[in-house]
Amino acid sequence: MKQMLKSSIDKATSFEKRFENIGTVVYENSVIASKSVANEIANLIREKQAQKQLCVLGLATGSSPKSLYAELVRLHKEEGLSFQNVVSFNLDEYYPMEPDSINSYVRFMKELLFNHVDILPENIHIPDGTLSKEAIGDYCTEYESKIEALGGIDLQVLGIGGNGHIGFNESGSLQNSKTRLVALDHITRVAASNDFSGLNNTPRTAITLGVKKIMEAKRVILLAWGEGKSNIIKASVEGTVTNLVPASFLQEHSNTTFVLDKAAASKLTRINTPWLVENVIWTDNLIRKAVLGLALHLKKPILMLTDADYIENGMSDLLADLGPAYDINIKIFNKLQSTITGWPGGKPNADDSKRPERAEPAKKRVLIFSPHPDDDIISMGGTFKRLQEQGHEVHVGYQTSGNIAVADDEALRFASFVCDYNERFGIKSAEADTIYKKSLEFLQNKKNSEIDIPEVRNIKGLIRKGEAQSTCYFVGLPDNQIHFMELPFYETGTIEKKPLGEADIQITMDLIEKIKPHQIYAAGDLADPHGTHKVCLDAIFEAVNRLKTKDFMKDCWVWLYRGAWQEWGIDEIEMAVPMGPDQVMEKRKGIFKHQSQKDGVVFQGSDSREFWQRAEDRNKETADLYHELGLAHYAAMEAFVRWMY
């Protein structure tokens, strides 16, 4: 497998070397990629076994290696891969951290790998998060000595942080840095804060293997999945070597491969602008991407681009094939203009040949899938309201309860309200009092990241359910068009969810069959391939694929929207629904119905803005892009891409 990866790199090098300074292999998705890496590791283990040698593996934690470890477990259980000759050294551990804590990397490695294979306990090494600070220095020296005594790391698996950190070697780390206690960057802590129920509970320090030992590994494989990693991957692979991006140090390693899915690789030059790398076949999509990118780069309206602009920016072959620039500009301008519609459900009795949606049937059944109870109004609230106002039968399917995103004090406040309500109106309910007392006792003694008891989870779920209903009433939906799906994969009480299961798919299929929609709207976020939005999307895709032979599905179109953190690329948008200032304000009012998600939500992320602010800014930016390209200027726009099944 190692040779297969190297061959893939060699074939690509002839045209990539001008830009990429590290060998990269791009796979369709993280599952396929992880299987390839698992096969390379398995082959290395077996090779060492045949030579009666130990195999020293450097292992990572985080979301990136999860599917890798799942495949290694499968290889052990189904294909007899033994780990008895494996010695492992983990990259890092939070400090302070008890090994049995829900967020410890000791627990992570046991639950995902070590408990399921036959590795010898004495061969497992993970930094100790329980040491006194005074003991850490000697401990780290000994940690490195153990690696050196075994001849170094044979294969090091890495993930990458949003700031380019490898291990917990943050921006500013030196290439000769040793294993040590480090302060965690704010970006790193924010990224981890979901696991710790907020930034205030997230550790500020960690023990990490130094860059020097990583660079001394005989082989390094860095894994990166999802659109959220695309910018830092480009900086690491194509940028200069700098301690501001520690992963860029790997450009100077003789045997490193970045293994990426398509989303993580999307900003690499050969993928994002392939015409700068090699001769390309100019498809309609590629022409649109190139021309719009050129216009934005030069800050010119589409119709102002000249032949010289094309030639001076690496697009002379497009000009030679399809020019002059004027003709290409007109074609792209008209295509972009035809994406704009104030009728997301189609305009009745109108020519729909150049509109994104069909005119008929004039009244459509619409099913909006919302992964969390507020994604519908945050991401497509203007379109949601317009569909209802234009006479379509709009249904919303809330896929998960969203209960983990409610603060503890909010849950306690609502439980207390129920007791006060009962007392005020003379309602005797010993059960309600018991639930309140049990919840109060639990929350007062709750440890950081401890899983909520069922009573608390149910209270939090009811809070979010009520808010979702309030939004739907605001838009104008009756109760029979509001559907709470409560997909089972989500109901773990923690950030870590169960894999998508048959029950999740069946619930999704049942709702689609019940409504028989002409339109389905779904969250198409790709930033985190292991996130809730992606699992919810996979459930919809699988359900649609299983149902597509049904008669009603032949007239069903699927539109994908995006969340509060990102938007479709301007070249990808197939339907843009404009909003005026009044409609923007109406959408804001709808978002305000979700009071538990205002004023410092549990999972704020790296963006300090509230959700309504993020949504408004994102929608304004989309409208401004259209205007910058020479089209009409709207206050805001919501964007969609059609999924063809």
N, C-alpha and C positions, 0 to 999 in steps of 0.2 A: 504493500500500500504506500509505503514511503516513496518507493520508486515511481509509483503511479502519480503521486502528487508532484514529484519533481519533474516528471515528463510533461505534465500539464503546464507547469511553470515555464519549462524550456520552450514549448511551442508558442507560448504567448510573448516571450521575451523580445522577439524580433521587432514588435511594434509597440510594446509597452514600456521599454526601458527608458524612453525619453521622459517618462513621467513617474513610473513606479520604481521605487528604490528598495522594495521588499517584494519577494514573491507572493502573489495572492492567487487563491483559487476560489472561484465563486460558484456556489451551488444554488439550486432552485429554492431550497428552504433549509432551516436549521436541522430538521430531522435527518435529511439526506446527508448533509454536511457532517453531522455528528456520527453517523454510521461509518463514514469514510475514515474519520479520525480514530474512532474506536477500533476499526480494522487495523490501522497502522499500529496502534498501541498493542493490540492483541498479537500481531505478528512479531513485534519487538519482544514481548514477554515470552512467546514461544521460542524465538530465536535464542534468547538468553537461557531458557530452560534446556534447550538442546546442547548448549555449551556449558551447562551446569554452573551458570552464573546468576547473580542477583540482578534484577532489573530495577533501577532507581528512577522513580517517577516523581516529578514535581507536580502537585495538584492544586487546582484553583477552586474557589467557591463562587457564589453569586448565581445569577440566572443563566449565564452562558453555558456552563458545563453540565447543566441538568440532564439534557437529552443525551449527552455523551455518557454520563454515568449510567443512565437507564439502559443504554445499548451495551455497555460493558457488563452490567448485571445479566442481561439477556444472554450474552455470549458465554458467561459462566454457567448459567442454569441450563441453557439449551444446547450449547456446543462444547461444553466441558472445559472452557478456559479456566485454568487454575491461576490463582494469585499468590501461591505459597512462596514463590521466589521474588515477589514484589516487595520493595521497600519504598514507602511513600513519605514525602515531605510536603506538607501544605505550606502555601505561601504566607498565610497571615492569620491573625485572630484579633478580634476587638479586645481592648483593654480598658477597664477590667471586665472580665467575662467568666462566669461560672460555666463549666463544661456541659452541665445539664440544662442551661438556659435555652429557651426556645430559639434564640438568635445566635447561639454559639456555633462556630464552625466545626467544633467537635461533633455536636449533634447533627449538623448538616451532613457531614461526611458519613457518619454512621447510618443515618436514615436513607441517604441516597446511594451509598456504595458499600461501605465496610460491613454493615450488618448482613449483606446479601451475598458476599463472596467469601472465599476461604483465605483471605490475607491473614497472616499471623499478627496478633495484637501487638507483639513487641516490635513489629516492623512498621508500625504507624507512628508518624511524628507530626504533631500539630502544635504550633506555638501555644504556650501556657498563659492564659489570661488571668490566672489567679495569683501570680507571683507578686511579691513586694517590689516596688519600683527599684529598690536597691539591688535586688537580685537579677534584674532583667539584663544588665550588661553582660554578666558572666554567662547567663543562660543563652544569650544570643551567640556568644562566641562558641559555646559548646555545640549549639545547633549547627553552625557552619562546619565545625570540626567533624561532626558525624557525617555530613555530606562529603567532605573531603576524604575521610577515611574509606568511603565506599567508592572513591574514584570519580565523584561528581555526579550530577544528575544526567541520566541518559536522555530523558525526554521531559521537557517542562511544558505544561499546559497553562495558558494564560487567558484571562479575559481582559477587557480594557474599560477604564472608567471614562466618564464624559469629558474629563479634563486630560485624558491620555495616561492616567496612572496605570501601572502594572504592579500587581500585588497592591500594597498600600504605599507604593513609592509615588508620592504626589508631585505635582508641578514644583520644580525647584530641586528635586532630588538629583544627586550627582551620579555619574556613570560608575564610579567606584564605591558607591555607598554600600554599607554593610547591613547585616540584619540588626534591627534596632527598634526602639519605641518611637513612633512618629505621631505628630498631630495630624488629624484628618482635615482635609480641605473642606470648606463649607459646601462645595458642590457635591463632594463624596457623601457628606453627612445628609444632605438633602435627599440624595438618591436612595440612601439607606433608611430614611426616616419613616417610610411606609411600614417597614418591618418592626419599627420600634414605637408605633402609634404616635408619631409626631417628632419634630426636631428636638424638642427639649429633652426627650428620653434617649436620644441617639448618642452613643459614645463619642467622645472627642479625640480619643487616641486608640492606637492599635500597634501590635507587634508585626513587623513585616520582614520577609526575606529581602535582602538588599539587591539593588540592580546588578552589582558585581557578580553575585552567585547566579542570577538569572542569565547573565551574559556568558557565564562559563558553562552553561548546560550544553550538551552535545547537540541537542535538537530542541527547537522551540516551536510550538504551534499556538498561535493566538486565535481565539474564537470571538466572533462578533456577529450578533444578530440584530436585525431591526433597523428601521430608518433613523431611530434616535442615535445610533452610533455612526451614521454615515459621515458626518462632518469631521469627527475626530479620526476616523479611519483614513480619510483623505489627507488630513494633516500629518498623520503618522507615516503613511506610505509615500506620499508625494512631496511633503514639506521638507524643510531643512532639519537636520539633527539638532535638537535643542532640549535642554533640561526642563523647559516649560511644557514639553510634551514627552514624558519619559518613554512612551512606546516608540518614539522615533529613534531611540538608541538601537533598536533592533535592526535598523538599516545596516549597522556595522557588525551584525551577527552573521556568521557564514552559513548557517543552516536554519533559517527561520521561514515559516510559512504563515501568512494570515489566511485563515479559513473563514469565509464570509457567506452569508446568504445574500440574495439579490438586493434586498432593502439596505443592508449595511454597506454594500458596495456601490450604491446608486450614485454617489458623488465622485467616484473615481473618474478620471478624465476619459478613459477608454469606454466607460459605460454612459456617463453623463453627456459627453460631447465626442462621440466616436469618430466624427469626421476630422477631428484634429489629430487622430492617431493613425487612421488607415482609410483606404477608399471604402465608401459605404454605398449600399443600395438606398437611394433616397425614397423611402416610403412616405406616404402622406403624414403619418405621425412624426417621423423624423424631421421632415421639412418644417412642420409646425413648431416642433421643439427648437430647431436651430434658428428659425426666423424670429420667433418670440424672444428667445434668449439673446439674440443679437440686438434686437430693438431695446430690450431692457438694459443690456450691457452698455450700449451707446447712449442710453437715455433719449431715444428718439421714438416718435410714433411710427407704427409699422409702415405707413404710406410715405414716410420721409426717408426710408432706407434707400441707399444708392448702390450702383454696381460696385463702386469703390469700397463701400462698407463691407460688402460680401467678400470681395477679393482680399482685402486687408485683414480679414478675420477668419481665414482658413476655409471659406465656403465658395471658392472659385469654381469647383467642379459642379456644385449645384447651379451656379449661374450659367455655366457652359451647357448643362443638360436642359435646364428649364427656364433660363432667363429670357428677357432682361429682368432686372430687379423689380421694375414696375409691375410686371405680370405676376410674379411670385407674391409681391406685397398685397396686391388686390385679392388674390386667392386666399391668403391667410387672414387678411382683414375680414373678408366675408364669412369665413368659417368661424372666426372668433365672435363676430357679431351675431351669428345665428345661434350661439349658445345662450344668449340672453333672452329670458322669457319671464313675464309676469304671471304666466299661467302654468305652474309646475305640473298640474294635472292635465294639461292640454287645453287649447282654446277651442271651444265649441264652434262649429260652423265656420271654421277658418282653414286656409290652406296650411297643412302641417308638413309639407315637403321640406321646408327649411327650418322647422321648429324642433327642439329636442324631444318633445313629447307628442303623442297622437291626439288628434282632436276627438276621436271616438273610442269608447263610449263617452258621451258628454259628462255623465256622472259616474265616476270610478269608485271602486272599493279600494281603499288605501290602507296598508298596514305599515306602520312605523315601528321598527324594533329599536328599543332603547336599552343598551346594556345596563346602565344604572338608572335610577328613577329620575334623573335630570338631564340626561344626554339629549333627549328629544328637544327640549326647549332651548338648551344651551347651544346645540350644534345646528339645529334647523328650525328654530322657533318661528322665524318669519314665514318660512315655507309651510310649516305645520298649520299656522293660523290661516294662511292664505288658502290652503287646500280646503279647510273647513268652511271658510267664508265663500268660496266659489262653488259650494254645493256638493262636494264629494263626501262619501261615507268614510270617515277617517277613524281608524282603530289604532291604538297604541299597545304594543306588547312590551311590558317592562320585564326584561329577561332575568334580572337579579334583584334581590332585596336592597342591596347597597348598605346593609346594616353596619358594616365595619367602619363606615365613614361618618358615623355619628359620635360626637364627643360624649364621654361618660356623664358629665354633669347635665347634658341635655336629656339623656335617658332618665336620669334621676328626677329631673324636673317634671317630666311627663308622668312618671310613676307616682310622684307626689300629688300631681294634679288629679289623677284618678281617685286617690284616697280622699282628697279634699272635696272633690265633686260628690263622691258617695256620702260623705259626712254632711255636706250642705243640704243635699236632697233626701236625707234620711234613708239612704240605701245601705243595707247591711251586707257587707261582703268581706268575710274573713279571708277568702282566697286573695282578694286584691291587697289586703293589708299584709298577708304573708309574703306575697310576691314583692311588695315594696320593701319590707324589712330584709328579705333575703338579698335583694338587689343592693340595698344600702350597705349591708354588711360586706358584701363582696366588693363593691366599688371602693369602699373606704380602706380595704386591705389589699386591693389589687396591686400586683407586682407589675413592673414594666413589661409590656408585651404578653402578659398572661391572657389566655383565651377567655373571652366573656362566657359566663354561664348561659344556658339556653334562655332563661327568663330575660336577661339583659339584651341578648341578641334579638329576641322577639320584640321587645320594647323599641329598640332602635329600628328594626324593620318596619314596625307600625308607624313610626315617625315619618320615615321616608315614603311609605305608602300614602299616608295622608297628604304629604306635600305634592306627590305626583298627581293624586286625585284633584287637588286644588288647582294645579296647572291645567289639567284637562278641562275642568269646569270653566276656568278662565278663557280657554280657547273655544269652548262650547260643546264639548263632547258629553254624551250621556254615559251613565255607568256601564251600560251593556257594550260600550265600545272601548272600555278600559280593561286591560287584561294583565294580571300579575302572574307571571310564569314561574318565578322562584326556581330557576334551574338548579338542580341538585349539586352540580360541580362547585358552585359558589359557596355553599353553606358549610364552611369549615370553621368559621369564626376567626380565621387568620387571613393574612395576605396570600399565603400559599394555598392555592386551590387544588381541588382534585382534577385529574385529566377529564377532558370532555368524554362523556359517557353516552351510552345508548338511550338512557332516560332523557337526557338533555335534548338529544336529536328528536326523539319521539314527541316530546312536549312541543317543540318547535313545529314539527310536521302537523301535529293536531291543530294548532292555531291557524296555520296557513290553510289547511283543508277546511276548517270551519268558516273562514272569512272568504276564501277564494278571491284573493286580491288581484286587481289589475296593475297595481303598483306596490312594490315593497321598498321601503327605505331601511338601510342598515348602516351601522357605524363601521367605516372602512379603515380604522386606524391601523397602521403598521409599525408604529414606533417601538412597541414592545411585543415581540412574537409570543411571549408567555403571559401577557396581560389579559385582564378580563375582557376587554373589547375584542381582542383577537380570538379568544375562545368562543365568545358569543357569535362572532362572525363565522367561525368555522362551523358552528352548529347550524347557522342559517344556510351556508353553502351546501352542507351535507343534506339538509332537509330539502332544499330546492332541487338538488341533483336527484334525490330519490323520488321526488314528486313530478319531475319535469315531463313525464309521459302522460300525466293527467290532462284532460281536455282544457280545464280552466287555466293551467299553467302556460298553455300556448299563447295566451294573451296577457301574460304577466311580465312586467319589466322590473328589474331590480336596480335601484339607484343607491349608491354609496355616498354617505356624508362623512365628515371627519369631526374630531373632537375639539376641545377647547385649546389644545396645545399646538395644533398645526392645521394646514390647509392643503388642498390639492395644488400641485404645480399648475401654473397658468396654462401650460401646454396640455395638461391632462383633462381640464375641466370640459365637460360636455353639456352641462346645464348650469346656468348662473341665474339665480333668482334675486332681482334687485329689491332693495327696500328704501323707502323714503324716511326722513327723520321721524315722522310719527310712528311708522312701523318699527323702527329701531326702539323707540320708547315702549311700545307695546310688548316687544320681545323682552325688554328689561323687566317689565312688570311681571311677566310670566316666570322669569328666572327667580325673581324675588319671592315667589311662592315657596321656594326651597330654603326656608329660614335656617335649617340646620347646617346648610352649606355656606352660610355667610359669616363674615367677621372672623376669619381665622379658622378654616376648615381643618379636619384631621390630616388630610393628605394634600397639603398645599403644593408640594413639589417645589421646584426651583423658582417658580414664578410667584411673586408676592401679590399680584393682582387678584381680585376676586373673579369668580367665573363670569359674571356679567361684563366685567371690564375686558377680560380676555376675549370673550365672544365679540363684543363690539369692536375692539381694536382689530381683531382678525378679519371680521366682515368688512370693516372700513379699508383695510389694507388690500383686500381683494378688489373692491370697487376702485381704489386708487390705481391699482395695476391696470385695470381695463382702461381707465382714463389716460394713464401715462402712455398706453399703446395707441391712443387716438380715438377711443370710443366714448360714448356718453358718460357723464359723471354722475354717479348715484351716491347716496349717503353710505350704503352698505350693500354687500352681496353675499349670499350663501351659495356654495358651490357643490356640485355633485358629479360623479362619474358613473356611467352605466356599466354594470357587470353582465357580461354575456355568458349564459350557461348553456 
